Every structure is written in structure tokens, then in C-alpha cells.
Amino acid sequence: MWQLWLYNLGVHVTHNKMDKAHFHIWTEDEGRRGVVEVCSSLLAFFNVSTLGDENTKLVAWSDSCSGQK
């Protein structure tokens, strides 16, 4: 039996009474959980988000995997 690792980066947006969740999911054959994958996922979120150019506050939590330190 073979085990496939599935990675998930989630962003929860609460902005101007908007409450949305965005998830970027990939498997181990597409990439690992390093800094490149984490930053690519965040960049993909910022490219599709509709937060605008307002002054916004970003709060980030990490589970301390190597790509998030």
C-alpha cells in the first residue's frame, strides 16, 4: 500500500463583513512543503483576492513546518 501526502495552505479572509476561505492544495508529486511551495500558494491567493489597495492587516499563523519558518 502506498501513502500519498496531500498538502493544504488555507487563508481565511475577514474583511469589510466578507468572510471567505481560500485553500491551495497540492500533492507530493507536484511539490513538497518548502518555502517555494508556501510562497507560491500565498502569491496565488494574493493574485485572485479582491482585497483592493486599502490598508489591510495580515495575521499569519504557522504550524512550524520548514517552509513556513
HTML snippet that shows the backbone in 3Dmol.js (N, CA, C, O; Angstrom):
<script src="https://3Dmol.org/build/3Dmol-min.js"></script>
<div id="view" style="width:600px;height:400px;position:relative"></div>
<script>
const pdb = `
ATOM      1  N   MET A   1       0.841  -1.174   0.000  1.00  0.00           N
ATOM      2  CA  MET A   1       0.000   0.000   0.000  1.00  0.00           C
ATOM      3  C   MET A   1       0.892   1.245   0.000  1.00  0.00           C
ATOM      4  O   MET A   1       1.875   1.309   0.739  1.00  0.00           O
ATOM      5  N   TRP A   2       0.551   2.216  -0.818  1.00  0.00           N
ATOM      6  CA  TRP A   2       1.342   3.430  -0.956  1.00  0.00           C
ATOM      7  C   TRP A   2       0.573   4.615  -0.376  1.00  0.00           C
ATOM      8  O   TRP A   2      -0.624   4.768  -0.619  1.00  0.00           O
ATOM      9  N   GLN A   3       1.266   5.442   0.384  1.00  0.00           N
ATOM     10  CA  GLN A   3       0.634   6.597   1.012  1.00  0.00           C
ATOM     11  C   GLN A   3       0.999   7.849   0.220  1.00  0.00           C
ATOM     12  O   GLN A   3       2.175   8.074  -0.065  1.00  0.00           O
ATOM     13  N   LEU A   4       0.018   8.661  -0.136  1.00  0.00           N
ATOM     14  CA  LEU A   4       0.217   9.899  -0.870  1.00  0.00           C
ATOM     15  C   LEU A   4       0.015  11.078   0.078  1.00  0.00           C
ATOM     16  O   LEU A   4      -1.027  11.185   0.725  1.00  0.00           O
ATOM     17  N   TRP A   5       1.005  11.961   0.163  1.00  0.00           N
ATOM     18  CA  TRP A   5       0.899  13.131   1.025  1.00  0.00           C
ATOM     19  C   TRP A   5       0.147  14.237   0.291  1.00  0.00           C
ATOM     20  O   TRP A   5       0.417  14.515  -0.878  1.00  0.00           O
ATOM     21  N   LEU A   6      -0.789  14.858   0.979  1.00  0.00           N
ATOM     22  CA  LEU A   6      -1.578  15.962   0.450  1.00  0.00           C
ATOM     23  C   LEU A   6      -1.307  17.182   1.319  1.00  0.00           C
ATOM     24  O   LEU A   6      -1.477  17.136   2.537  1.00  0.00           O
ATOM     25  N   TYR A   7      -0.887  18.270   0.689  1.00  0.00           N
ATOM     26  CA  TYR A   7      -0.570  19.493   1.420  1.00  0.00           C
ATOM     27  C   TYR A   7      -1.669  20.518   1.180  1.00  0.00           C
ATOM     28  O   TYR A   7      -2.255  20.569   0.099  1.00  0.00           O
ATOM     29  N   ASN A   8      -1.943  21.332   2.191  1.00  0.00           N
ATOM     30  CA  ASN A   8      -3.032  22.302   2.126  1.00  0.00           C
ATOM     31  C   ASN A   8      -2.586  23.596   2.789  1.00  0.00           C
ATOM     32  O   ASN A   8      -2.165  23.597   3.945  1.00  0.00           O
ATOM     33  N   LEU A   9      -2.680  24.699   2.050  1.00  0.00           N
ATOM     34  CA  LEU A   9      -2.443  26.011   2.633  1.00  0.00           C
ATOM     35  C   LEU A   9      -3.782  26.745   2.599  1.00  0.00           C
ATOM     36  O   LEU A   9      -4.355  26.942   1.527  1.00  0.00           O
ATOM     37  N   GLY A  10      -4.272  27.143   3.747  1.00  0.00           N
ATOM     38  CA  GLY A  10      -5.569  27.800   3.828  1.00  0.00           C
ATOM     39  C   GLY A  10      -5.435  29.249   4.253  1.00  0.00           C
ATOM     40  O   GLY A  10      -4.608  29.591   5.098  1.00  0.00           O
ATOM     41  N   VAL A  11      -6.266  30.100   3.650  1.00  0.00           N
ATOM     42  CA  VAL A  11      -6.321  31.516   4.001  1.00  0.00           C
ATOM     43  C   VAL A  11      -7.777  31.836   4.333  1.00  0.00           C
ATOM     44  O   VAL A  11      -8.674  31.579   3.530  1.00  0.00           O
ATOM     45  N   HIS A  12      -8.003  32.391   5.506  1.00  0.00           N
ATOM     46  CA  HIS A  12      -9.349  32.796   5.933  1.00  0.00           C
ATOM     47  C   HIS A  12      -9.402  34.310   5.903  1.00  0.00           C
ATOM     48  O   HIS A  12      -8.660  34.973   6.628  1.00  0.00           O
ATOM     49  N   VAL A  13     -10.277  34.866   5.067  1.00  0.00           N
ATOM     50  CA  VAL A  13     -10.373  36.313   4.887  1.00  0.00           C
ATOM     51  C   VAL A  13     -11.602  36.825   5.619  1.00  0.00           C
ATOM     52  O   VAL A  13     -12.720  36.364   5.389  1.00  0.00           O
ATOM     53  N   THR A  14     -11.375  37.778   6.496  1.00  0.00           N
ATOM     54  CA  THR A  14     -12.473  38.517   7.119  1.00  0.00           C
ATOM     55  C   THR A  14     -12.171  39.982   6.872  1.00  0.00           C
ATOM     56  O   THR A  14     -11.263  40.550   7.479  1.00  0.00           O
ATOM     57  N   HIS A  15     -12.938  40.592   5.978  1.00  0.00           N
ATOM     58  CA  HIS A  15     -12.658  41.955   5.539  1.00  0.00           C
ATOM     59  C   HIS A  15     -13.966  42.627   5.117  1.00  0.00           C
ATOM     60  O   HIS A  15     -14.680  42.106   4.260  1.00  0.00           O
ATOM     61  N   ASN A  16     -14.282  43.766   5.705  1.00  0.00           N
ATOM     62  CA  ASN A  16     -15.497  44.520   5.363  1.00  0.00           C
ATOM     63  C   ASN A  16     -16.730  43.615   5.335  1.00  0.00           C
ATOM     64  O   ASN A  16     -17.471  43.593   4.353  1.00  0.00           O
ATOM     65  N   LYS A  17     -16.937  42.884   6.402  1.00  0.00           N
ATOM     66  CA  LYS A  17     -18.070  41.966   6.559  1.00  0.00           C
ATOM     67  C   LYS A  17     -18.051  40.825   5.547  1.00  0.00           C
ATOM     68  O   LYS A  17     -19.057  40.138   5.370  1.00  0.00           O
ATOM     69  N   MET A  18     -16.911  40.616   4.879  1.00  0.00           N
ATOM     70  CA  MET A  18     -16.744  39.487   3.977  1.00  0.00           C
ATOM     71  C   MET A  18     -16.040  38.386   4.765  1.00  0.00           C
ATOM     72  O   MET A  18     -15.085  38.650   5.496  1.00  0.00           O
ATOM     73  N   ASP A  19     -16.507  37.177   4.616  1.00  0.00           N
ATOM     74  CA  ASP A  19     -15.928  36.047   5.322  1.00  0.00           C
ATOM     75  C   ASP A  19     -15.767  34.908   4.326  1.00  0.00           C
ATOM     76  O   ASP A  19     -16.738  34.232   3.989  1.00  0.00           O
ATOM     77  N   LYS A  20     -14.533  34.693   3.851  1.00  0.00           N
ATOM     78  CA  LYS A  20     -14.279  33.680   2.833  1.00  0.00           C
ATOM     79  C   LYS A  20     -13.067  32.850   3.212  1.00  0.00           C
ATOM     80  O   LYS A  20     -12.184  33.303   3.941  1.00  0.00           O
ATOM     81  N   ALA A  21     -13.042  31.638   2.708  1.00  0.00           N
ATOM     82  CA  ALA A  21     -11.884  30.759   2.899  1.00  0.00           C
ATOM     83  C   ALA A  21     -11.334  30.388   1.526  1.00  0.00           C
ATOM     84  O   ALA A  21     -12.091  30.068   0.610  1.00  0.00           O
ATOM     85  N   HIS A  22     -10.019  30.433   1.394  1.00  0.00           N
ATOM     86  CA  HIS A  22      -9.324  30.044   0.175  1.00  0.00           C
ATOM     87  C   HIS A  22      -8.340  28.940   0.544  1.00  0.00           C
ATOM     88  O   HIS A  22      -7.620  29.048   1.537  1.00  0.00           O
ATOM     89  N   PHE A  23      -8.310  27.887  -0.253  1.00  0.00           N
ATOM     90  CA  PHE A  23      -7.409  26.772   0.002  1.00  0.00           C
ATOM     91  C   PHE A  23      -6.600  26.470  -1.247  1.00  0.00           C
ATOM     92  O   PHE A  23      -7.139  26.435  -2.353  1.00  0.00           O
ATOM     93  N   HIS A  24      -5.326  26.255  -1.069  1.00  0.00           N
ATOM     94  CA  HIS A  24      -4.443  25.825  -2.135  1.00  0.00           C
ATOM     95  C   HIS A  24      -3.938  24.442  -1.732  1.00  0.00           C
ATOM     96  O   HIS A  24      -3.251  24.289  -0.722  1.00  0.00           O
ATOM     97  N   ILE A  25      -4.287  23.445  -2.531  1.00  0.00           N
ATOM     98  CA  ILE A  25      -3.986  22.063  -2.206  1.00  0.00           C
ATOM     99  C   ILE A  25      -3.100  21.468  -3.299  1.00  0.00           C
ATOM    100  O   ILE A  25      -3.338  21.680  -4.488  1.00  0.00           O
ATOM    101  N   TRP A  26      -2.071  20.717  -2.878  1.00  0.00           N
ATOM    102  CA  TRP A  26      -1.209  20.027  -3.833  1.00  0.00           C
ATOM    103  C   TRP A  26      -0.736  18.720  -3.220  1.00  0.00           C
ATOM    104  O   TRP A  26      -0.730  18.553  -2.000  1.00  0.00           O
ATOM    105  N   THR A  27      -0.345  17.809  -4.077  1.00  0.00           N
ATOM    106  CA  THR A  27       0.149  16.510  -3.626  1.00  0.00           C
ATOM    107  C   THR A  27       1.672  16.471  -3.730  1.00  0.00           C
ATOM    108  O   THR A  27       2.291  17.337  -4.350  1.00  0.00           O
ATOM    109  N   GLU A  28       2.254  15.461  -3.116  1.00  0.00           N
ATOM    110  CA  GLU A  28       3.713  15.378  -3.054  1.00  0.00           C
ATOM    111  C   GLU A  28       4.358  15.209  -4.422  1.00  0.00           C
ATOM    112  O   GLU A  28       5.544  15.503  -4.569  1.00  0.00           O
ATOM    113  N   ASP A  29       3.617  14.743  -5.432  1.00  0.00           N
ATOM    114  CA  ASP A  29       4.210  14.639  -6.760  1.00  0.00           C
ATOM    115  C   ASP A  29       4.259  15.997  -7.461  1.00  0.00           C
ATOM    116  O   ASP A  29       4.963  16.142  -8.460  1.00  0.00           O
ATOM    117  N   GLU A  30       3.519  17.003  -6.954  1.00  0.00           N
ATOM    118  CA  GLU A  30       3.542  18.353  -7.505  1.00  0.00           C
ATOM    119  C   GLU A  30       4.533  19.251  -6.765  1.00  0.00           C
ATOM    120  O   GLU A  30       4.951  20.275  -7.306  1.00  0.00           O
ATOM    121  N   GLY A  31       4.904  18.898  -5.579  1.00  0.00           N
ATOM    122  CA  GLY A  31       5.828  19.700  -4.796  1.00  0.00           C
ATOM    123  C   GLY A  31       5.855  19.233  -3.356  1.00  0.00           C
ATOM    124  O   GLY A  31       5.064  18.381  -2.952  1.00  0.00           O
ATOM    125  N   ARG A  32       6.750  19.782  -2.604  1.00  0.00           N
ATOM    126  CA  ARG A  32       6.862  19.458  -1.184  1.00  0.00           C
ATOM    127  C   ARG A  32       6.146  20.514  -0.368  1.00  0.00           C
ATOM    128  O   ARG A  32       5.201  21.140  -0.846  1.00  0.00           O
ATOM    129  N   ARG A  33       6.593  20.715   0.865  1.00  0.00           N
ATOM    130  CA  ARG A  33       6.000  21.750   1.718  1.00  0.00           C
ATOM    131  C   ARG A  33       7.055  22.787   2.085  1.00  0.00           C
ATOM    132  O   ARG A  33       7.052  23.323   3.193  1.00  0.00           O
ATOM    133  N   GLY A  34       7.940  23.061   1.163  1.00  0.00           N
ATOM    134  CA  GLY A  34       9.023  24.003   1.402  1.00  0.00           C
ATOM    135  C   GLY A  34       8.610  25.450   1.172  1.00  0.00           C
ATOM    136  O   GLY A  34       7.450  25.751   0.893  1.00  0.00           O
ATOM    137  N   VAL A  35       9.576  26.320   1.296  1.00  0.00           N
ATOM    138  CA  VAL A  35       9.315  27.751   1.199  1.00  0.00           C
ATOM    139  C   VAL A  35       8.810  28.143  -0.190  1.00  0.00           C
ATOM    140  O   VAL A  35       7.987  29.052  -0.303  1.00  0.00           O
ATOM    141  N   VAL A  36       9.277  27.487  -1.237  1.00  0.00           N
ATOM    142  CA  VAL A  36       8.833  27.809  -2.595  1.00  0.00           C
ATOM    143  C   VAL A  36       7.342  27.510  -2.755  1.00  0.00           C
ATOM    144  O   VAL A  36       6.598  28.326  -3.300  1.00  0.00           O
ATOM    145  N   GLU A  37       6.913  26.357  -2.286  1.00  0.00           N
ATOM    146  CA  GLU A  37       5.507  25.984  -2.408  1.00  0.00           C
ATOM    147  C   GLU A  37       4.606  26.884  -1.558  1.00  0.00           C
ATOM    148  O   GLU A  37       3.540  27.303  -2.009  1.00  0.00           O
ATOM    149  N   VAL A  38       5.032  27.177  -0.341  1.00  0.00           N
ATOM    150  CA  VAL A  38       4.235  28.035   0.541  1.00  0.00           C
ATOM    151  C   VAL A  38       4.114  29.439  -0.055  1.00  0.00           C
ATOM    152  O   VAL A  38       3.018  29.998  -0.101  1.00  0.00           O
ATOM    153  N   CYS A  39       5.224  30.009  -0.509  1.00  0.00           N
ATOM    154  CA  CYS A  39       5.188  31.353  -1.102  1.00  0.00           C
ATOM    155  C   CYS A  39       4.396  31.374  -2.402  1.00  0.00           C
ATOM    156  O   CYS A  39       3.686  32.344  -2.667  1.00  0.00           O
ATOM    157  N   SER A  40       4.499  30.336  -3.214  1.00  0.00           N
ATOM    158  CA  SER A  40       3.709  30.254  -4.446  1.00  0.00           C
ATOM    159  C   SER A  40       2.216  30.211  -4.139  1.00  0.00           C
ATOM    160  O   SER A  40       1.413  30.830  -4.837  1.00  0.00           O
ATOM    161  N   SER A  41       1.853  29.482  -3.096  1.00  0.00           N
ATOM    162  CA  SER A  41       0.447  29.416  -2.696  1.00  0.00           C
ATOM    163  C   SER A  41      -0.058  30.768  -2.221  1.00  0.00           C
ATOM    164  O   SER A  41      -1.166  31.176  -2.571  1.00  0.00           O
ATOM    165  N   LEU A  42       0.748  31.467  -1.424  1.00  0.00           N
ATOM    166  CA  LEU A  42       0.347  32.795  -0.960  1.00  0.00           C
ATOM    167  C   LEU A  42       0.257  33.777  -2.124  1.00  0.00           C
ATOM    168  O   LEU A  42      -0.671  34.584  -2.176  1.00  0.00           O
ATOM    169  N   LEU A  43       1.202  33.720  -3.055  1.00  0.00           N
ATOM    170  CA  LEU A  43       1.168  34.596  -4.222  1.00  0.00           C
ATOM    171  C   LEU A  43      -0.076  34.329  -5.065  1.00  0.00           C
ATOM    172  O   LEU A  43      -0.711  35.265  -5.550  1.00  0.00           O
ATOM    173  N   ALA A  44      -0.424  33.058  -5.241  1.00  0.00           N
ATOM    174  CA  ALA A  44      -1.635  32.711  -5.979  1.00  0.00           C
ATOM    175  C   ALA A  44      -2.869  33.292  -5.289  1.00  0.00           C
ATOM    176  O   ALA A  44      -3.780  33.780  -5.958  1.00  0.00           O
ATOM    177  N   PHE A  45      -2.905  33.242  -3.960  1.00  0.00           N
ATOM    178  CA  PHE A  45      -4.030  33.836  -3.228  1.00  0.00           C
ATOM    179  C   PHE A  45      -4.092  35.339  -3.450  1.00  0.00           C
ATOM    180  O   PHE A  45      -5.158  35.877  -3.749  1.00  0.00           O
ATOM    181  N   PHE A  46      -2.961  36.024  -3.306  1.00  0.00           N
ATOM    182  CA  PHE A  46      -2.960  37.479  -3.470  1.00  0.00           C
ATOM    183  C   PHE A  46      -3.331  37.887  -4.896  1.00  0.00           C
ATOM    184  O   PHE A  46      -3.911  38.955  -5.094  1.00  0.00           O
ATOM    185  N   ASN A  47      -3.010  37.063  -5.886  1.00  0.00           N
ATOM    186  CA  ASN A  47      -3.355  37.364  -7.276  1.00  0.00           C
ATOM    187  C   ASN A  47      -4.852  37.259  -7.536  1.00  0.00           C
ATOM    188  O   ASN A  47      -5.364  37.961  -8.408  1.00  0.00           O
ATOM    189  N   VAL A  48      -5.565  36.412  -6.814  1.00  0.00           N
ATOM    190  CA  VAL A  48      -7.004  36.249  -7.046  1.00  0.00           C
ATOM    191  C   VAL A  48      -7.860  36.945  -5.987  1.00  0.00           C
ATOM    192  O   VAL A  48      -9.079  37.020  -6.135  1.00  0.00           O
ATOM    193  N   SER A  49      -7.244  37.448  -4.932  1.00  0.00           N
ATOM    194  CA  SER A  49      -8.039  38.066  -3.867  1.00  0.00           C
ATOM    195  C   SER A  49      -8.572  39.416  -4.321  1.00  0.00           C
ATOM    196  O   SER A  49      -8.005  40.070  -5.197  1.00  0.00           O
ATOM    197  N   THR A  50      -9.659  39.808  -3.712  1.00  0.00           N
ATOM    198  CA  THR A  50     -10.292  41.089  -4.043  1.00  0.00           C
ATOM    199  C   THR A  50     -10.201  42.030  -2.850  1.00  0.00           C
ATOM    200  O   THR A  50     -11.167  42.715  -2.515  1.00  0.00           O
ATOM    201  N   LEU A  51      -9.054  42.060  -2.220  1.00  0.00           N
ATOM    202  CA  LEU A  51      -8.892  42.897  -1.039  1.00  0.00           C
ATOM    203  C   LEU A  51      -8.675  44.358  -1.388  1.00  0.00           C
ATOM    204  O   LEU A  51      -8.906  45.229  -0.549  1.00  0.00           O
ATOM    205  N   GLY A  52      -8.238  44.649  -2.603  1.00  0.00           N
ATOM    206  CA  GLY A  52      -8.048  46.031  -3.017  1.00  0.00           C
ATOM    207  C   GLY A  52      -6.758  46.620  -2.496  1.00  0.00           C
ATOM    208  O   GLY A  52      -5.892  45.919  -1.973  1.00  0.00           O
ATOM    209  N   ASP A  53      -6.653  47.940  -2.653  1.00  0.00           N
ATOM    210  CA  ASP A  53      -5.442  48.660  -2.257  1.00  0.00           C
ATOM    211  C   ASP A  53      -5.586  49.338  -0.901  1.00  0.00           C
ATOM    212  O   ASP A  53      -4.780  50.201  -0.553  1.00  0.00           O
ATOM    213  N   GLU A  54      -6.584  48.964  -0.148  1.00  0.00           N
ATOM    214  CA  GLU A  54      -6.792  49.578   1.158  1.00  0.00           C
ATOM    215  C   GLU A  54      -5.714  49.131   2.139  1.00  0.00           C
ATOM    216  O   GLU A  54      -5.017  48.141   1.917  1.00  0.00           O
ATOM    217  N   ASN A  55      -5.600  49.869   3.208  1.00  0.00           N
ATOM    218  CA  ASN A  55      -4.702  49.440   4.287  1.00  0.00           C
ATOM    219  C   ASN A  55      -5.345  48.235   4.950  1.00  0.00           C
ATOM    220  O   ASN A  55      -6.410  48.340   5.558  1.00  0.00           O
ATOM    221  N   THR A  56      -4.700  47.113   4.830  1.00  0.00           N
ATOM    222  CA  THR A  56      -5.225  45.889   5.424  1.00  0.00           C
ATOM    223  C   THR A  56      -4.199  45.316   6.376  1.00  0.00           C
ATOM    224  O   THR A  56      -3.015  45.644   6.312  1.00  0.00           O
ATOM    225  N   LYS A  57      -4.660  44.477   7.237  1.00  0.00           N
ATOM    226  CA  LYS A  57      -3.805  43.853   8.241  1.00  0.00           C
ATOM    227  C   LYS A  57      -3.746  42.358   7.945  1.00  0.00           C
ATOM    228  O   LYS A  57      -4.776  41.709   7.763  1.00  0.00           O
ATOM    229  N   LEU A  58      -2.546  41.829   7.900  1.00  0.00           N
ATOM    230  CA  LEU A  58      -2.355  40.407   7.662  1.00  0.00           C
ATOM    231  C   LEU A  58      -1.901  39.752   8.957  1.00  0.00           C
ATOM    232  O   LEU A  58      -0.892  40.143   9.543  1.00  0.00           O
ATOM    233  N   VAL A  59      -2.651  38.758   9.394  1.00  0.00           N
ATOM    234  CA  VAL A  59      -2.288  37.970  10.569  1.00  0.00           C
ATOM    235  C   VAL A  59      -2.001  36.567  10.075  1.00  0.00           C
ATOM    236  O   VAL A  59      -2.851  35.952   9.430  1.00  0.00           O
ATOM    237  N   ALA A  60      -0.820  36.050  10.366  1.00  0.00           N
ATOM    238  CA  ALA A  60      -0.427  34.734   9.864  1.00  0.00           C
ATOM    239  C   ALA A  60      -0.105  33.800  11.032  1.00  0.00           C
ATOM    240  O   ALA A  60       0.542  34.193  12.003  1.00  0.00           O
ATOM    241  N   TRP A  61      -0.572  32.558  10.913  1.00  0.00           N
ATOM    242  CA  TRP A  61      -0.243  31.504  11.852  1.00  0.00           C
ATOM    243  C   TRP A  61       0.488  30.416  11.095  1.00  0.00           C
ATOM    244  O   TRP A  61       0.244  30.206   9.907  1.00  0.00           O
ATOM    245  N   SER A  62       1.366  29.738  11.764  1.00  0.00           N
ATOM    246  CA  SER A  62       2.155  28.691  11.122  1.00  0.00           C
ATOM    247  C   SER A  62       2.197  27.469  12.028  1.00  0.00           C
ATOM    248  O   SER A  62       2.202  27.585  13.253  1.00  0.00           O
ATOM    249  N   ASP A  63       2.228  26.286  11.400  1.00  0.00           N
ATOM    250  CA  ASP A  63       2.397  25.063  12.182  1.00  0.00           C
ATOM    251  C   ASP A  63       3.873  24.676  12.279  1.00  0.00           C
ATOM    252  O   ASP A  63       4.205  23.559  12.677  1.00  0.00           O
ATOM    253  N   SER A  64       4.749  25.601  11.914  1.00  0.00           N
ATOM    254  CA  SER A  64       6.202  25.479  12.034  1.00  0.00           C
ATOM    255  C   SER A  64       6.826  24.432  11.116  1.00  0.00           C
ATOM    256  O   SER A  64       7.894  23.903  11.425  1.00  0.00           O
ATOM    257  N   CYS A  65       6.179  24.126   9.995  1.00  0.00           N
ATOM    258  CA  CYS A  65       6.864  23.260   9.043  1.00  0.00           C
ATOM    259  C   CYS A  65       7.992  24.062   8.408  1.00  0.00           C
ATOM    260  O   CYS A  65       7.978  25.292   8.461  1.00  0.00           O
ATOM    261  N   SER A  66       8.949  23.401   7.821  1.00  0.00           N
ATOM    262  CA  SER A  66      10.192  24.046   7.379  1.00  0.00           C
ATOM    263  C   SER A  66       9.960  25.196   6.415  1.00  0.00           C
ATOM    264  O   SER A  66      10.709  26.172   6.464  1.00  0.00           O
ATOM    265  N   GLY A  67       8.967  25.133   5.543  1.00  0.00           N
ATOM    266  CA  GLY A  67       8.724  26.197   4.590  1.00  0.00           C
ATOM    267  C   GLY A  67       8.042  27.415   5.157  1.00  0.00           C
ATOM    268  O   GLY A  67       7.954  28.443   4.485  1.00  0.00           O
ATOM    269  N   GLN A  68       7.557  27.324   6.379  1.00  0.00           N
ATOM    270  CA  GLN A  68       6.813  28.435   6.973  1.00  0.00           C
ATOM    271  C   GLN A  68       7.579  29.179   8.043  1.00  0.00           C
ATOM    272  O   GLN A  68       7.038  30.110   8.638  1.00  0.00           O
ATOM    273  N   LYS A  69       8.804  28.810   8.309  1.00  0.00           N
ATOM    274  CA  LYS A  69       9.559  29.456   9.382  1.00  0.00           C
ATOM    275  C   LYS A  69      10.088  30.788   8.936  1.00  0.00           C
ATOM    276  O   LYS A  69      10.751  31.479   9.709  1.00  0.00           O
TER     277      LYS A  69
END
`;
const viewer = $3Dmol.createViewer("view");
viewer.addModel(pdb, "pdb");
viewer.setStyle({}, {cartoon: {color: "spectrum"}});
viewer.zoomTo();
viewer.render();
</script>
